[in-house]
């Protein structure tokens, strides 16, 4: 099955007419979960079903493919509790620095 026109906008880097929902699920599922709208999510769940998307989410390397806020949201929805994979490198990195190592000028409300 090919992607509907309304969902193709999410795949602007790809030849959307070549994407197939069966063969390219590993690309389609995280893209729609992270960048889609409620209508796009409805389409995604109609195509793959709740259990298939949940099964995708529990694979160890799949949830970290989503941006951190979306990972927390979808793990809450699909798995019953929010999870967030530690990210130690990259633009979305969240590092916990011991308070004793913070500079004096660092704002107290962010400690």
C-alpha positions in Angstrom: 0.0 0.0 0.0 1.3 3.5 -0.8 1.1 6.5 1.4 -1.9 8.8 1.2 -1.2 12.3 -0.1 -1.8 13.9 3.3 0.9 11.8 4.9 3.5 12.2 2.1 4.4 15.6 3.3 6.2 14.0 6.3 8.6 12.2 3.9 9.9 15.2 1.9 13.4 13.6 1.7 12.1 10.5 0.0 10.4 9.5 -3.3 7.1 9.1 -1.6 5.5 7.3 -4.5 8.1 4.5 -3.9 7.4 4.0 -0.2 5.3 1.0 0.6 3.6 0.5 4.0 4.7 -3.1 4.3 8.3 -2.9 3.2 9.1 0.5 4.8 7.3 0.3 8.1 10.6 0.9 10.0 10.8 4.3 8.4 7.1 5.1 8.3 6.2 4.3 11.9 8.7 6.6 13.7 8.3 9.4 11.2 4.5 9.5 11.6 4.7 9.1 15.4 7.2 11.9 15.8 6.1 14.4 13.1 2.5 13.6 12.3 -0.8 15.1 13.4 -3.7 13.4 15.1 -5.1 12.6 11.7 -1.8 11.1 10.6 -1.7 9.0 13.7 -5.2 7.8 13.0 -4.1 6.7 9.6 -1.0 5.0 11.1 -3.0 3.0 13.6 -5.5 2.0 10.9 -2.8 0.7 8.7 -0.5 -1.1 11.3 -2.8 -1.6 14.2 -2.2 -1.0 17.9 -0.3 -4.2 18.6 2.1 -3.9 15.7 3.0 -0.3 16.7 3.4 -1.3 20.3 5.6 -4.2 19.2 7.7 -1.7 17.2 8.0 0.5 20.3 9.3 -2.3 22.6 12.3 -3.1 20.3 15.3 -1.7 22.2 16.6 0.6 19.4 13.2 1.9 18.2 11.9 4.2 20.9 15.2 6.3 20.8 14.5 7.0 17.2 11.8 9.5 18.4 12.6 12.9 19.7 12.6 12.8 23.6 9.2 14.4 24.2 7.6 12.1 21.6 9.4 9.1 23.0 7.9 9.9 26.5 4.5 10.5 25.0 4.3 7.3 22.9 5.8 5.0 25.5 3.2 6.3 28.0 0.4 5.7 25.5 1.7 2.4 24.1 3.5 0.9 27.1 1.6 2.4 30.0 4.6 4.3 31.5 6.7 7.1 30.1 10.3 6.2 29.3 13.2 8.3 28.0 16.4 6.8 26.7 19.5 8.6 28.0 21.1 10.5 25.2 24.8 11.3 25.9 25.7 12.8 22.5 24.0 14.9 19.9 21.7 17.9 19.9 19.1 16.4 22.1 21.6 15.4 24.8 20.5 15.8 28.4 23.3 15.5 30.8 22.9 15.4 34.5 25.8 17.2 36.2 26.3 16.9 39.9 25.3 20.1 41.7 28.8 20.4 43.2 30.3 20.6 39.7 28.1 23.4 38.5 29.6 26.9 38.3 28.5 29.5 40.9 26.8 31.6 38.3 24.5 28.7 37.2 20.9 29.6 38.1 19.5 28.0 41.2 16.1 27.2 39.6 17.9 25.0 37.0 19.9 23.0 39.5 
